Amino acid sequence: MRKSRFIEHSIMGALSFLRQALSADEYASLAGFLQAREGRLKLASICMLLLAVLVTRSIGFLIALYFLCLLLAIISSVRLKFFLKRTWLFVPLFALCIGLPAVFNFFSPGQPLLVVKFFRLDLIVTRQGVAAAVIFFMRVLTSVSLSALLVLTTRHTVLLKVLRIAFIPQIFVMTLEMCYRYLYLFIDIIANTYTAIRSRVEYVSSSARGQRVAAWNIASLWHRSYQLQEQVYNAMLSRGYTGEPKVLEEPRQSFTDWSMAVGSALIFFLSIWTNHFLN
Protein backbone atom coordinates (compact mmCIF):
# COMPACT_ATOMS: atom_id res chain seq x y z
CA MET A 1 0.00 0.00 0.00
CA ARG A 2 2.84 2.35 0.84
CA LYS A 3 4.41 1.63 -2.57
CA SER A 4 1.06 2.24 -4.24
CA ARG A 5 0.68 5.57 -2.46
CA PHE A 6 4.22 6.50 -3.43
CA ILE A 7 3.49 5.80 -7.11
CA GLU A 8 0.23 7.73 -6.88
CA HIS A 9 1.87 10.76 -5.29
CA SER A 10 4.73 10.63 -7.80
CA ILE A 11 2.40 10.52 -10.82
CA MET A 12 0.07 13.21 -9.50
CA GLY A 13 3.01 15.38 -8.48
CA ALA A 14 4.53 15.10 -11.96
CA LEU A 15 1.19 15.94 -13.57
CA SER A 16 0.71 18.91 -11.26
CA PHE A 17 4.17 20.23 -12.07
CA LEU A 18 3.54 19.81 -15.81
CA ARG A 19 0.23 21.65 -15.50
CA GLN A 20 1.98 24.54 -13.78
CA ALA A 21 4.68 24.59 -16.46
CA LEU A 22 2.01 24.78 -19.17
CA SER A 23 -0.11 27.44 -17.41
CA ALA A 24 2.13 30.37 -18.30
CA ASP A 25 -0.83 32.05 -20.01
CA GLU A 26 -2.17 32.92 -16.55
CA TYR A 27 0.76 35.26 -16.02
CA ALA A 28 0.75 36.40 -19.64
CA SER A 29 -2.83 37.66 -19.21
CA LEU A 30 -2.03 39.80 -16.15
CA ALA A 31 -1.65 43.56 -16.31
CA GLY A 32 2.11 43.87 -15.99
CA PHE A 33 4.97 45.76 -17.57
CA LEU A 34 6.28 43.04 -19.88
CA GLN A 35 2.80 41.75 -20.70
CA ALA A 36 1.96 45.12 -22.25
CA ARG A 37 5.04 45.20 -24.45
CA GLU A 38 4.95 44.43 -28.17
CA GLY A 39 6.16 40.91 -28.93
CA ARG A 40 8.88 41.66 -31.48
CA LEU A 41 10.50 44.45 -29.49
CA LYS A 42 10.22 42.41 -26.29
CA LEU A 43 12.00 39.49 -27.93
CA ALA A 44 14.69 41.82 -29.29
CA SER A 45 15.16 43.37 -25.83
CA ILE A 46 15.51 40.00 -24.10
CA CYS A 47 17.98 38.85 -26.78
CA MET A 48 20.07 41.99 -26.21
CA LEU A 49 20.13 41.31 -22.48
CA LEU A 50 21.10 37.69 -23.13
CA LEU A 51 23.97 38.84 -25.35
CA ALA A 52 25.08 41.21 -22.59
CA VAL A 53 25.09 38.28 -20.15
CA LEU A 54 27.17 36.16 -22.52
CA VAL A 55 29.82 38.74 -23.36
CA THR A 56 30.42 40.38 -20.00
CA ARG A 57 33.25 39.22 -17.74
CA SER A 58 32.32 41.37 -14.76
CA ILE A 59 30.74 39.66 -11.73
CA GLY A 60 29.21 42.92 -10.56
CA PHE A 61 27.65 43.53 -13.98
CA LEU A 62 26.14 40.02 -13.99
CA ILE A 63 24.69 40.53 -10.51
CA ALA A 64 23.20 43.85 -11.63
CA LEU A 65 21.60 42.14 -14.66
CA TYR A 66 20.12 39.44 -12.44
CA PHE A 67 18.59 42.02 -10.10
CA LEU A 68 17.24 43.81 -13.18
CA CYS A 69 15.59 40.53 -14.17
CA LEU A 70 14.03 40.21 -10.70
CA LEU A 71 12.80 43.80 -10.94
CA LEU A 72 11.19 43.06 -14.30
CA ALA A 73 9.49 40.02 -12.76
CA ILE A 74 8.10 42.10 -9.88
CA ILE A 75 6.72 44.91 -12.06
CA SER A 76 5.28 42.28 -14.41
CA SER A 77 3.09 40.85 -11.59
CA VAL A 78 5.01 37.56 -11.45
CA ARG A 79 5.13 36.12 -7.94
CA LEU A 80 8.75 36.18 -6.83
CA LYS A 81 8.53 32.87 -4.96
CA PHE A 82 7.14 31.12 -8.03
CA PHE A 83 9.73 32.75 -10.28
CA LEU A 84 12.67 31.80 -8.05
CA LYS A 85 11.44 28.23 -7.70
CA ARG A 86 11.05 27.98 -11.47
CA THR A 87 14.49 29.41 -12.31
CA TRP A 88 16.54 27.81 -9.50
CA LEU A 89 15.08 24.32 -9.80
CA PHE A 90 17.54 22.42 -12.00
CA VAL A 91 19.68 24.20 -14.56
CA PRO A 92 21.45 26.77 -12.31
CA LEU A 93 22.11 24.17 -9.57
CA PHE A 94 23.43 21.76 -12.19
CA ALA A 95 25.67 24.53 -13.54
CA LEU A 96 26.94 25.16 -10.00
CA CYS A 97 27.93 21.49 -9.68
CA ILE A 98 29.74 21.68 -13.03
CA GLY A 99 31.57 24.91 -12.21
CA LEU A 100 32.53 23.90 -8.66
CA PRO A 101 35.72 21.97 -9.64
CA ALA A 102 37.00 25.09 -11.41
CA VAL A 103 37.72 26.77 -8.07
CA PHE A 104 40.69 24.45 -7.38
CA ASN A 105 44.23 25.00 -8.59
CA PHE A 106 44.19 21.83 -10.73
CA PHE A 107 41.91 23.59 -13.22
CA SER A 108 42.46 27.26 -12.44
CA PRO A 109 45.98 28.03 -11.25
CA GLY A 110 46.44 31.42 -9.67
CA GLN A 111 46.55 33.29 -6.40
CA PRO A 112 45.75 30.98 -3.43
CA LEU A 113 42.65 31.94 -1.50
CA LEU A 114 41.93 28.91 0.69
CA VAL A 115 43.53 25.53 1.41
CA VAL A 116 41.22 22.54 1.90
CA LYS A 117 42.57 19.34 3.45
CA PHE A 118 41.32 16.21 1.67
CA PHE A 119 42.97 13.18 3.31
CA ARG A 120 46.67 13.75 2.56
CA LEU A 121 46.02 16.02 -0.39
CA ASP A 122 45.99 19.80 -0.14
CA LEU A 123 43.34 21.32 -2.40
CA ILE A 124 44.05 24.98 -3.05
CA VAL A 125 41.13 27.26 -3.90
CA THR A 126 42.34 30.07 -6.14
CA ARG A 127 40.91 33.55 -6.54
CA GLN A 128 40.84 33.17 -10.33
CA GLY A 129 39.00 29.84 -10.02
CA VAL A 130 36.33 31.28 -7.71
CA ALA A 131 35.82 34.21 -10.10
CA ALA A 132 35.46 31.86 -13.09
CA ALA A 133 32.97 29.62 -11.25
CA VAL A 134 30.87 32.58 -10.07
CA ILE A 135 30.81 34.09 -13.58
CA PHE A 136 29.74 30.77 -15.09
CA PHE A 137 26.99 30.25 -12.50
CA MET A 138 25.67 33.81 -12.78
CA ARG A 139 25.61 33.60 -16.58
CA VAL A 140 23.51 30.43 -16.48
CA LEU A 141 21.20 31.75 -13.75
CA THR A 142 20.58 35.10 -15.45
CA SER A 143 20.09 33.53 -18.88
CA VAL A 144 17.56 31.02 -17.53
CA SER A 145 15.75 33.78 -15.61
CA LEU A 146 15.48 36.05 -18.67
CA SER A 147 14.25 33.19 -20.86
CA ALA A 148 11.67 32.12 -18.27
CA LEU A 149 10.52 35.71 -17.92
CA LEU A 150 9.97 35.97 -21.68
CA VAL A 151 7.90 32.77 -21.75
CA LEU A 152 5.87 33.66 -18.64
CA THR A 153 4.88 37.12 -19.85
CA THR A 154 4.10 36.25 -23.48
CA ARG A 155 1.12 34.29 -24.75
CA HIS A 156 2.22 31.20 -26.62
CA THR A 157 0.39 32.30 -29.79
CA VAL A 158 2.20 35.63 -29.78
CA LEU A 159 5.51 33.93 -29.03
CA LEU A 160 5.07 31.51 -31.93
CA LYS A 161 4.15 34.37 -34.25
CA VAL A 162 7.27 36.27 -33.16
CA LEU A 163 9.35 33.18 -33.89
CA ARG A 164 7.96 33.14 -37.43
CA ILE A 165 8.80 36.82 -37.84
CA ALA A 166 12.34 35.96 -36.67
CA PHE A 167 12.63 33.57 -39.69
CA ILE A 168 12.28 30.35 -37.65
CA PRO A 169 11.20 27.56 -40.08
CA GLN A 170 7.45 27.02 -40.29
CA ILE A 171 7.68 23.26 -39.65
CA PHE A 172 9.52 23.92 -36.37
CA VAL A 173 6.93 26.47 -35.19
CA MET A 174 4.04 24.23 -36.25
CA THR A 175 5.53 21.28 -34.32
CA LEU A 176 5.87 23.41 -31.20
CA GLU A 177 2.30 24.63 -31.52
CA MET A 178 0.87 21.11 -31.94
CA CYS A 179 2.91 19.77 -29.00
CA TYR A 180 1.79 22.63 -26.78
CA ARG A 181 -1.88 22.10 -27.56
CA TYR A 182 -1.69 18.31 -27.35
CA LEU A 183 0.05 18.20 -23.95
CA TYR A 184 -3.06 19.58 -22.24
CA LEU A 185 -5.10 16.69 -23.57
CA PHE A 186 -2.34 14.20 -22.80
CA ILE A 187 -2.25 15.30 -19.14
CA ASP A 188 -6.00 14.75 -18.75
CA ILE A 189 -5.78 11.32 -20.38
CA ILE A 190 -3.03 10.20 -17.95
CA ALA A 191 -4.91 11.50 -14.90
CA ASN A 192 -8.20 9.89 -15.98
CA THR A 193 -6.49 6.59 -16.80
CA TYR A 194 -4.80 6.39 -13.42
CA THR A 195 -8.04 7.29 -11.62
CA ALA A 196 -9.83 4.53 -13.54
CA ILE A 197 -7.15 2.01 -12.54
CA ARG A 198 -7.42 2.99 -8.87
CA SER A 199 -11.21 2.79 -8.91
CA ARG A 200 -11.18 -0.76 -10.34
CA VAL A 201 -7.99 -2.28 -8.90
CA GLU A 202 -7.32 -0.25 -5.69
CA TYR A 203 -3.87 -1.81 -5.21
CA VAL A 204 -1.70 -4.33 -7.06
CA SER A 205 -1.25 -7.63 -5.25
CA SER A 206 1.82 -8.84 -7.18
CA SER A 207 4.55 -7.44 -9.40
CA ALA A 208 3.51 -9.65 -12.33
CA ARG A 209 -0.06 -8.36 -12.19
CA GLY A 210 1.20 -4.80 -11.86
CA GLN A 211 3.36 -5.22 -14.96
CA ARG A 212 0.39 -6.55 -16.95
CA VAL A 213 -1.82 -3.66 -15.84
CA ALA A 214 0.88 -1.08 -16.63
CA ALA A 215 1.70 -2.64 -20.04
CA TRP A 216 -1.95 -2.78 -21.09
CA ASN A 217 -2.57 0.84 -20.10
CA ILE A 218 0.61 2.05 -21.82
CA ALA A 219 -0.50 0.38 -25.07
CA SER A 220 -4.04 1.74 -24.69
CA LEU A 221 -2.75 5.22 -23.92
CA TRP A 222 -0.50 5.22 -26.98
CA HIS A 223 -3.35 4.08 -29.23
CA ARG A 224 -5.76 6.68 -27.86
CA SER A 225 -3.12 9.39 -28.14
CA TYR A 226 -2.40 8.55 -31.76
CA GLN A 227 -6.09 8.65 -32.65
CA LEU A 228 -6.59 11.88 -30.74
CA GLN A 229 -3.75 13.75 -32.41
CA GLU A 230 -5.07 12.70 -35.83
CA GLN A 231 -8.54 13.95 -34.93
CA VAL A 232 -7.22 17.24 -33.55
CA TYR A 233 -5.05 17.88 -36.61
CA ASN A 234 -7.88 17.06 -39.04
CA ALA A 235 -10.22 19.34 -37.11
CA MET A 236 -7.70 22.17 -37.35
CA LEU A 237 -7.28 21.62 -41.10
CA SER A 238 -11.06 21.68 -41.61
CA ARG A 239 -11.14 25.11 -39.96
CA GLY A 240 -8.54 26.60 -42.27
CA TYR A 241 -5.31 25.92 -40.35
CA THR A 242 -2.27 26.51 -42.58
CA GLY A 243 0.59 26.20 -40.10
CA GLU A 244 0.87 29.92 -39.42
CA PRO A 245 0.07 31.04 -35.84
CA LYS A 246 -2.74 33.59 -35.65
CA VAL A 247 -3.54 36.21 -33.03
CA LEU A 248 -6.83 38.06 -32.59
CA GLU A 249 -5.27 41.51 -32.57
CA GLU A 250 -1.96 42.94 -33.61
CA PRO A 251 -0.33 44.90 -30.74
CA ARG A 252 0.98 48.33 -31.60
CA GLN A 253 4.47 49.51 -30.85
CA SER A 254 4.55 52.29 -28.28
CA PHE A 255 7.19 54.69 -27.01
CA THR A 256 7.73 52.46 -23.97
CA ASP A 257 8.40 49.46 -26.22
CA TRP A 258 11.07 51.32 -28.17
CA SER A 259 12.54 52.75 -24.96
CA MET A 260 12.93 49.23 -23.54
CA ALA A 261 14.60 48.03 -26.75
CA VAL A 262 17.00 51.01 -26.82
CA GLY A 263 17.77 50.54 -23.12
CA SER A 264 18.59 46.85 -23.67
CA ALA A 265 20.88 47.78 -26.57
CA LEU A 266 22.65 50.33 -24.35
CA ILE A 267 23.14 47.65 -21.68
CA PHE A 268 24.68 45.37 -24.32
CA PHE A 269 27.14 48.04 -25.46
CA LEU A 270 27.87 48.89 -21.83
CA SER A 271 28.83 45.26 -21.22
CA ILE A 272 31.28 45.42 -24.16
CA TRP A 273 32.73 48.66 -22.79
CA THR A 274 33.07 47.06 -19.36
CA ASN A 275 35.12 44.23 -20.86
CA HIS A 276 37.38 46.76 -22.55
CA PHE A 277 37.77 48.63 -19.24
CA LEU A 278 38.65 45.38 -17.39
CA ASN A 279 41.29 44.55 -20.00
C-alpha positions in Angstrom: 0.0 0.0 0.0 2.8 2.3 0.8 4.4 1.6 -2.6 1.1 2.2 -4.2 0.7 5.6 -2.5 4.2 6.5 -3.4 3.5 5.8 -7.1 0.2 7.7 -6.9 1.9 10.8 -5.3 4.7 10.6 -7.8 2.4 10.5 -10.8 0.1 13.2 -9.5 3.0 15.4 -8.5 4.5 15.1 -12.0 1.2 15.9 -13.6 0.7 18.9 -11.3 4.2 20.2 -12.1 3.5 19.8 -15.8 0.2 21.7 -15.5 2.0 24.5 -13.8 4.7 24.6 -16.5 2.0 24.8 -19.2 -0.1 27.4 -17.4 2.1 30.4 -18.3 -0.8 32.1 -20.0 -2.2 32.9 -16.6 0.8 35.3 -16.0 0.7 36.4 -19.6 -2.8 37.7 -19.2 -2.0 39.8 -16.2 -1.7 43.6 -16.3 2.1 43.9 -16.0 5.0 45.8 -17.6 6.3 43.0 -19.9 2.8 41.7 -20.7 2.0 45.1 -22.2 5.0 45.2 -24.4 4.9 44.4 -28.2 6.2 40.9 -28.9 8.9 41.7 -31.5 10.5 44.4 -29.5 10.2 42.4 -26.3 12.0 39.5 -27.9 14.7 41.8 -29.3 15.2 43.4 -25.8 15.5 40.0 -24.1 18.0 38.9 -26.8 20.1 42.0 -26.2 20.1 41.3 -22.5 21.1 37.7 -23.1 24.0 38.8 -25.4 25.1 41.2 -22.6 25.1 38.3 -20.2 27.2 36.2 -22.5 29.8 38.7 -23.4 30.4 40.4 -20.0 33.2 39.2 -17.7 32.3 41.4 -14.8 30.7 39.7 -11.7 29.2 42.9 -10.6 27.6 43.5 -14.0 26.1 40.0 -14.0 24.7 40.5 -10.5 23.2 43.8 -11.6 21.6 42.1 -14.7 20.1 39.4 -12.4 18.6 42.0 -10.1 17.2 43.8 -13.2 15.6 40.5 -14.2 14.0 40.2 -10.7 12.8 43.8 -10.9 11.2 43.1 -14.3 9.5 40.0 -12.8 8.1 42.1 -9.9 6.7 44.9 -12.1 5.3 42.3 -14.4 3.1 40.9 -11.6 5.0 37.6 -11.5 5.1 36.1 -7.9 8.8 36.2 -6.8 8.5 32.9 -5.0 7.1 31.1 -8.0 9.7 32.8 -10.3 12.7 31.8 -8.1 11.4 28.2 -7.7 11.1 28.0 -11.5 14.5 29.4 -12.3 16.5 27.8 -9.5 15.1 24.3 -9.8 17.5 22.4 -12.0 19.7 24.2 -14.6 21.5 26.8 -12.3 22.1 24.2 -9.6 23.4 21.8 -12.2 25.7 24.5 -13.5 26.9 25.2 -10.0 27.9 21.5 -9.7 29.7 21.7 -13.0 31.6 24.9 -12.2 32.5 23.9 -8.7 35.7 22.0 -9.6 37.0 25.1 -11.4 37.7 26.8 -8.1 40.7 24.4 -7.4 44.2 25.0 -8.6 44.2 21.8 -10.7 41.9 23.6 -13.2 42.5 27.3 -12.4 46.0 28.0 -11.3 46.4 31.4 -9.7 46.5 33.3 -6.4 45.7 31.0 -3.4 42.6 31.9 -1.5 41.9 28.9 0.7 43.5 25.5 1.4 41.2 22.5 1.9 42.6 19.3 3.5 41.3 16.2 1.7 43.0 13.2 3.3 46.7 13.8 2.6 46.0 16.0 -0.4 46.0 19.8 -0.1 43.3 21.3 -2.4 44.0 25.0 -3.1 41.1 27.3 -3.9 42.3 30.1 -6.1 40.9 33.5 -6.5 40.8 33.2 -10.3 39.0 29.8 -10.0 36.3 31.3 -7.7 35.8 34.2 -10.1 35.5 31.9 -13.1 33.0 29.6 -11.2 30.9 32.6 -10.1 30.8 34.1 -13.6 29.7 30.8 -15.1 27.0 30.3 -12.5 25.7 33.8 -12.8 25.6 33.6 -16.6 23.5 30.4 -16.5 21.2 31.7 -13.8 20.6 35.1 -15.4 20.1 33.5 -18.9 17.6 31.0 -17.5 15.8 33.8 -15.6 15.5 36.0 -18.7 14.2 33.2 -20.9 11.7 32.1 -18.3 10.5 35.7 -17.9 10.0 36.0 -21.7 7.9 32.8 -21.7 5.9 33.7 -18.6 4.9 37.1 -19.8 4.1 36.3 -23.5 1.1 34.3 -24.7 2.2 31.2 -26.6 0.4 32.3 -29.8 2.2 35.6 -29.8 5.5 33.9 -29.0 5.1 31.5 -31.9 4.1 34.4 -34.3 7.3 36.3 -33.2 9.4 33.2 -33.9 8.0 33.1 -37.4 8.8 36.8 -37.8 12.3 36.0 -36.7 12.6 33.6 -39.7 12.3 30.4 -37.7 11.2 27.6 -40.1 7.5 27.0 -40.3 7.7 23.3 -39.6 9.5 23.9 -36.4 6.9 26.5 -35.2 4.0 24.2 -36.2 5.5 21.3 -34.3 5.9 23.4 -31.2 2.3 24.6 -31.5 0.9 21.1 -31.9 2.9 19.8 -29.0 1.8 22.6 -26.8 -1.9 22.1 -27.6 -1.7 18.3 -27.3 0.1 18.2 -24.0 -3.1 19.6 -22.2 -5.1 16.7 -23.6 -2.3 14.2 -22.8 -2.3 15.3 -19.1 -6.0 14.7 -18.7 -5.8 11.3 -20.4 -3.0 10.2 -18.0 -4.9 11.5 -14.9 -8.2 9.9 -16.0 -6.5 6.6 -16.8 -4.8 6.4 -13.4 -8.0 7.3 -11.6 -9.8 4.5 -13.5 -7.2 2.0 -12.5 -7.4 3.0 -8.9 -11.2 2.8 -8.9 -11.2 -0.8 -10.3 -8.0 -2.3 -8.9 -7.3 -0.3 -5.7 -3.9 -1.8 -5.2 -1.7 -4.3 -7.1 -1.2 -7.6 -5.2 1.8 -8.8 -7.2 4.5 -7.4 -9.4 3.5 -9.7 -12.3 -0.1 -8.4 -12.2 1.2 -4.8 -11.9 3.4 -5.2 -15.0 0.4 -6.5 -17.0 -1.8 -3.7 -15.8 0.9 -1.1 -16.6 1.7 -2.6 -20.0 -2.0 -2.8 -21.1 -2.6 0.8 -20.1 0.6 2.1 -21.8 -0.5 0.4 -25.1 -4.0 1.7 -24.7 -2.7 5.2 -23.9 -0.5 5.2 -27.0 -3.3 4.1 -29.2 -5.8 6.7 -27.9 -3.1 9.4 -28.1 -2.4 8.5 -31.8 -6.1 8.7 -32.6 -6.6 11.9 -30.7 -3.8 13.7 -32.4 -5.1 12.7 -35.8 -8.5 14.0 -34.9 -7.2 17.2 -33.6 -5.1 17.9 -36.6 -7.9 17.1 -39.0 -10.2 19.3 -37.1 -7.7 22.2 -37.4 -7.3 21.6 -41.1 -11.1 21.7 -41.6 -11.1 25.1 -40.0 -8.5 26.6 -42.3 -5.3 25.9 -40.3 -2.3 26.5 -42.6 0.6 26.2 -40.1 0.9 29.9 -39.4 0.1 31.0 -35.8 -2.7 33.6 -35.6 -3.5 36.2 -33.0 -6.8 38.1 -32.6 -5.3 41.5 -32.6 -2.0 42.9 -33.6 -0.3 44.9 -30.7 1.0 48.3 -31.6 4.5 49.5 -30.9 4.6 52.3 -28.3 7.2 54.7 -27.0 7.7 52.5 -24.0 8.4 49.5 -26.2 11.1 51.3 -28.2 12.5 52.7 -25.0 12.9 49.2 -23.5 14.6 48.0 -26.7 17.0 51.0 -26.8 17.8 50.5 -23.1 18.6 46.9 -23.7 20.9 47.8 -26.6 22.7 50.3 -24.3 23.1 47.7 -21.7 24.7 45.4 -24.3 27.1 48.0 -25.5 27.9 48.9 -21.8 28.8 45.3 -21.2 31.3 45.4 -24.2 32.7 48.7 -22.8 33.1 47.1 -19.4 35.1 44.2 -20.9 37.4 46.8 -22.6 37.8 48.6 -19.2 38.7 45.4 -17.4 41.3 44.5 -20.0 
